[in-house]
Amino acid sequence: MSGLSIFPNSSSISKNQIFVIEGYALSQKTVLGLNDKYSIYLKSGNKQIKLIVTELCIGQFNLTQAILKPERILELSESYTLHIDSLPKFERLHRINTLTKKYEPISFTVKNDVDTQNPRLNGNPFEIKKIFAQYGCGPSMHVVFSNPAKDQSPLLVKTTVKNLLTGHTVMYYLIPQDDQIKVGHDMCSGAFDYDESEYYEVSFTFMDSSGNSIKWNGPSIRFSKPTITNSQKEE
């Protein structure tokens, strides 16, 4: 019923790296309390660098994320460990080492200089397929779009979905997977939910790990929600 996830997943970062903290279920309150109830910072020896929340995005199904930026440029070749003070007892801030199978502190090493290059767009995003799968606790449902953006660092996709029946708009940063952007939710959580409305529209802005971004300037893509009858199997 809780969990924190951290972007980037890589331990190598740039001097102007940005970070994303995402909270699931009960951990959403932790994310909303960053910079207020919970101090968050990078630490290297006796030096601390505060991480400042620049955006808060509240998903529609048990997910909330904060976009954070260091208060000053990180030092090249320096190693930093991520810290959040006064965390609730149920929270854990660590990663599993895939080699040792043990939990370790979340740490980063600055291996790249300041990154000022925007992502590149090779074509236009378009709808690939719809996925609807019924599970024990509820359905997993996504509309999958192509990801035309390329960059040297991991990407985030600022995804804005508008419900065409109610006019309600939700924005959330998604991590593309295998050149695809999955807009929706899994069985237990997700950024976007689909209600009684049949039609929606989506727009994208593509951002790299240093906050450099490029907006796709085409018209918003209109799409219908996934259902059992119009979905394809997830590969």
N, C-alpha and C positions, 0 to 999 in steps of 0.2 A: 504493500500500500504506500510505498514511498520510493524515492530514488533520485539521485542527481547525476546528470551526464554533462560532460565537458567537451567543448570544441575549442581548439583543434585536438584531434586524437593523436596527431604526431607529436613527438617530443622535440622536434626541430622547429624553431619559429624565427620570424623576422624581428627587426628592432622596433617596428611599429605594428606589432601583432595585435589583433583584437581577439576577444574571447567570448564564448557563449556558455552560460550556465542554464541548463534546462531542468525543471523539477516536475516529477510525476506525482499525481495524487496529493498526499500530505506534504510533499516537498515543495509544492507550489508556494506555500506560505513562506518557506525559507527563501526562495528566489525573490519574492515580493519584499522581503525584509533586508535584502542586501544594501549596503551603504547606510543602513539605519539601525536595525536591530543586530545585524550580522556584518561585521567588518570583513571585507575581502581584499586580499593583497597578495603580491608576489614577494617572496623573501629569498635573499641571497646573502648568507652570512649574517652580518648585523644590519644589512640594508633592507628596507621595505619600500615597495612601490604600490600605492593604493590603486585598485581597479575601480573605475568610475562607471556606474550604470548610465549608458547613453540612451537605451531604449528598453522598454518592457513590452512583451507581446504575450497576450493571454489567449491560449488556444481554446477551442470549443469543447474539447473532450479530455480533461484531466492532465493538460500540459500547460506550463507557463515557462517563458524563457526571458533571460536578461542578456542584452548585448553590453559588453564591458570593454573599456579602453584604459590602458595604463595612464596614470597622470603625467608620466614623462617617458621619453624614449628609452627603451631597454638598451643595455650595454652588450656590445658584440662579444661573443665567446663566453658570456656569463651564463651560469645555470641558476634557475629560479624554481622554487617550490610554491605551489598554490596553497594558500591558507584561508580559512573562513573561521572567525572566532565565534565562540558561544553557540555552536551548533546544537540543536536538539539531540537528545541521546539516541534517537532512532536514525540519525543521519550518519553517513560514512563518506569521507572524502578521500578516495583512493582508487587506484586502478590495479587490475590484475596483470601481472607479468606473464605473457603467453609462453615464455620459456620455462620459468621456474614454477608457474601456477600459483604464485604467492601474491598477496596484495602489497602494493607499494605506494608511497606518496606520489602525488601528481606533480611531475617536474618537467621543466622545459629548458632547452639550451638554445641560446640565440646564435644561429649559424648563418643567418642572412642579414645583409644590410637593409636599409630602409627601402621598402617596396613601394613604388609610385605608379606602377603600370596597371592600367585597367584590364579586366578580363576582355577577351576577344569573342565576338559573336560570329559564328559560322552558320548563317542561315537563320530561320525563324522557328520558334517553338511551335509545336503542333500536337494535337491529341493523338496518342498511340492506341490506347485501349482503356476499357473500364474493367475493374475487378470487384467482385462481390462474393464473399465467402462467409458462410454461416458457421459460427463456432459455438461452443457451449455457453459462453457468457455474452454472446452477441455477435453481430457481423463485423467483418473487416471489409472496408469499402474505400476504393481509391479510383480516381481518374488519373491516368498516367500520361504525362506530356514529355516530349523530347527536350533535351537540354543542349542548346546550341553553343553554350559558353565554354571557353577553354582558358586555363591559367596555369602558371607554374605552381601555385599553391592550392590547397583545398578550397572549394567554393561553397558559398551559401547562396540560396536563392530567396530573395525577398518576394514572397508570394502573397498577392492580394486577391481574395475571392469575394465577389459580390453576389448576394442572393437576389435574383431578379424579381421575386415575388414580394419580399419585404423591404428590399433596398439596403439591408444590413450588410456591412463590409467587415471582413476580418483579415488581418495581416499577420504573417508569421514567417520566420526564416526556416527554410527547409534545406537539408543536405541532400544533393542529388545522388542517386545510386545508379551506377552503370549507365551513365549518360541519360538517365531518366529522372523526372521529377514526379513523385507520387503525392497527389493532392487528396487528402482524406484522412482516415484513421484506421488503426488496427482494432483488435477485439477490445482492448482495455483503455486505449488512449490514442490521441492524435490531434493534430493542429486544427483540422477542419471536419465539420460534421454536416450531414445532409438531412434536411427535415422534409416537410411536406411539399416544399417547392420543387418543381421539376427542372427548372433552368437556372444556371449560374453563369458568371463570367469571371475570367482570371487574367491577371497581368503579372509580369515578372520584372524584377531588377536583379542583376547578377553581381555578387560582391565576393571579392577574394579575401584571404585570411588577414590582409592588412587594411581592409576597409575600403579599398578602391572598388568603384562600382560603375556599372554601365546599365542603363535602363533600355529594355527592349521597347522601341517606339512604335511598334505596330499596334493595331486596334486590339482591345481586350478580346480574348478568345471565349466565345459563348459555347457552353457545353451542357449536357444533361447529366443528372446524377446517375451513379451506377445502381443497377438493380439485378436481380437474379436473371432476368430475361435478356439483358443487353450486355452482360459481363463475359469476359474471357477468363480462362484459368490462368493463375499466376505461375510463371515459369520458375 
